[in-house]
């Protein structure tokens, strides 16, 4: 049986990204359910999941409701010790829990001044003194963890602490924030990670603009890996008969680097066009030729 995770919009919901990564990145079975930020309040949309009032909220296969991201991490780790949600080494595990807890309760200026918006990267944003202090703290704790573990993730292999800091990486990329060399290497590792790229691509595919997240700054290209050249097409003969995601007939066409492929619905097409290389199922098809 699957977990159900209730998430906000991919582009803007930083805490939802954390919760989704805790399921998706560790290969746990789940279905996701969107709680749109431009409709009713989140609390009203979750009224049947008392006492939850925020996203992410996870419902276990037994029907238990978990409405806090740190609680989600701990419960999933308890239920799935084989998944490696926390490091197996006791010293690294205690470090990971320290870091995740600090993220859970701190960095308030960075959060307030730089709301996550994965659709843009600003070129002329100036952080406040308080946000600069948050960035200096990130430099310190990330460098400390990477030196202790040897990287490339904070505590060696990818763990819950990296899921917790993924939206911070989105803020650093989105607002052009400056960090030291070790921290920047960690940022770049996130930006290249297929799971992070998939989340961002789904936000591009959903294409919802929430104006209260917008800021009036000049923009520049997103600093992550450049996507393959792709576009929607309405006519042509696809190289594949079946959708690489569902196995259903390929009815919605798109072009990648001059080659035509098909998937089974518009959302699958839009998310693939946004960043083809983020999707292993599509790339397996792409690399066949």
N, C-alpha and C positions, 0 to 999 in steps of 0.2 A: 504493500500500500504506500501511496505517496504522501509526502508532506504537502501542505498548501501554504504558499507564501503570498501575502497581500502586500503589494508594493505601490509606491507612487511613481510619478513619471520618471523614466530612465534618465532624462537629461538633467533633472533638477534635484531628485530625491537622494541625497547623500546617504542617509541611513538605510534606505531601501537597497542601495548598491551593496552595503555591507552585508545585509541579511541574505541577499541573493547569492553573493559570492560564497557565503558559508555553506550553501546547498550546492550550487552549481560547480564551484571550483573543486569540491571534494567528492563529486560524483554521486551525490545522494539523490534519491528519486523525489521529484517535486512537480507540482503544477503552480504556475504563478497567476495571480489575479490582480488586475490593474485597479487602483483606487485613484481616479483622476483628480488632480488638484484644481481643475477648472470647473468642477461640478459642485456637488454639495460638500460640506466640511468632511474631513477624513473621519472624525469621530462619528458623525451621523452615518457615513457609509459603512462603518464597522460596528454599528449598533447591535448586530446579531452576534458579535464576538466579545461580549462583555467579559472583563472590564477593559479590553483593548480600546485605545483611542488614537493610536499613531501607527505609522508604517515604519519599518516592516513589522508585520504580525505573522507568526507562523502557527498553523494548526497541525498538530501531530496526527498520525494515522488513527490514534485512539480518540481524537477530538479535543485534546487539551490545547488551550490557547497560551502562546508565549508571545508577550508584547514588548519585550526589551531586547535589544541586539546582543548585549553581553550575556543575558540569560539564554538567548537562542544559541550562542556559541557554546556555552557550557553544557546545555542540554543535549545538543547534537554530539558534542565530544563524549559525553557519558554514554549515549546510545550507540555511538559508532566509533569505538576506540581504534578500530583498524583504519579509519579514514585519515588519521594524522592531522586532525584539526588543531591540536596543540603539539609542540615538539615532544618527542619521546625522551630526550635528554633532560633530566630534572633541572639543571642549571639554565638551559635555554628555555625550558617551559616556564620557569619562574620569571625570567626576563620578558618573555612574550606576554605573560599575564600582566606584569607591571606596565608594559608599554600600552597594551590594549586598554587597560583601566584608565591610564592617563589620557588617552585619546577620548575615551568615553565621557570623561568629566572635565576636560580642559580645552585649551586652545580657543577660548571664547571669542577673542578679538578676530582671529583668522576666520572663524565661522561667520561672525556677524558682518565683517567688512567684505568678505569674499564668498557669498553664497554660491554653491556649485552650479555651474552652467556649462555642460559639456559640449554645447553647440558652438562656442566661440573661444577665441584666445585673444586677450587684450594686449595691446602693445605699449600703452602709456599710463598704466595704473600705478599709483604711488601708495604703498602700504603705510598705515599709521605707525607711530612709535610702538604701540602695543602689539600690532601685528608683526612688526619687525622682531619684537621680543619672542613672539610665538615661533617665528622662523628660526631664530637663534636656538631656541630650545629643540626644535626638530633637528637642526644641524648636529647638536650635541648627542641627543639620544639615538638618532639613526646611525651616526658615525660610531658610537659606542657599540651598538648592537651588531653592526656589520663587521667591525673589527673582531668582536668576540666570537661571532658565529662563522666568519669567513664568507658570508653572503651565499648567493646573490640576494636572497630575501633576508629580512631582518634577523631571523633566527635560523638561517641555513635554508632548509626547504620551506616552501610556501606554507604558511599557517594562518590561524585566525587573526593574528596581529596584522598581517599584511592586508587582509580583508578590511580590517578596521581603518587602516591608513589609506586605502585606495581612494576615497573621496578627497583626502588631503592632497594626494597627487593630482587629482582633477583640478583642484583649486590652484595649485602651483602652476600647472600647465595653462589653465584658463586665464590667470591673471598675470602671467609672466613673472612670477615671484622668484627671487634669487636665493639659492641655497648653495652650500659648499659642494665640492666635487664629489664627495662620497654620497651625499644626499641626492645630488643630481643624477648620479648613476642609478640609484635606487628608483628615482622618479622615472627615468627612461626605461627601466626594466618593467615597471607597471604599464607604461604607455604601450609597450610592445607585447604585453601579455594577451593572448587571444581572448580570455574571459573578459578583461577590461574592455578590449576593442569590441567584443560582441555586445556588451551592455551599451556602449556609446553608439554603435551602429543601430541598435533597436530604438534608441532615442531619435536618431536621424530618421529612421523609417516611420516612427509614429508622428513626427513632425508637428509637435504641439509647442506653440510659443506662449509662455506665461510672462507677460510684460513686467510683472513686479520683480522678476529676476534679472531683467536687462539693466545694463549700466551704459552710460554715455561715454565710452572710451573708444579710441581707434582700435582696430582689430588687425590681426595677422594670421597666417595659416596655423592650424593646429600643429603642435610640435611633435606629435607622435609619428609613427611610420606612415609614409604616404601611401594611400590606397591604390590598388590597381585601377586603371582607367575602365570605368564601367558606366553603363547607361541603360535605361529602360527602352525596349523596342516593342513594337506591336506586331511586327511581321517577321517571318524568317523560319528557318528549319533548325531547331535546336539539336545539339550534339547528343542530348540525352532524352530518353522517352519518359523516365520517371524522376520525380522530385528527389534530390539527394537527401532531403530531410525526412520526408514522410513516406516515400515510395509510391505516392499517388501520381496520376498522369501529370506530365509537365505541360501546363496550360498558360503560364505567365512568363513571357520571354524577356530576356535581357542580354546585353552584349558586354563581354569582358575582353579587353585587348583585341577587339575585332572578331571574337568568336561568340556564337549565340548559344545560350543555355536556357533551360526552363525550370520553373518550380511550380508548386501547386496553388499558390495564392499570392495576393498582392503584398502582404506583409513580408512573406519570405523573400519575395523579389526585392522589396525596398531595403530590407536589412542586408541582403547580399550585395546589392549595388552600392550601398553605403561603404562597405569595406569587405570585399570578397575574401581577402586573405585571413580574415578573422574567423572563418567558418571551416573547420577541418573537413566536414562532410562535403562541402562544395569544392574545396581545394583537392580532395582526393579525386573528384571527377575532373577537375581542371588539369591536374597533373597526369592524367591517364594518357593523354595524347603525346 
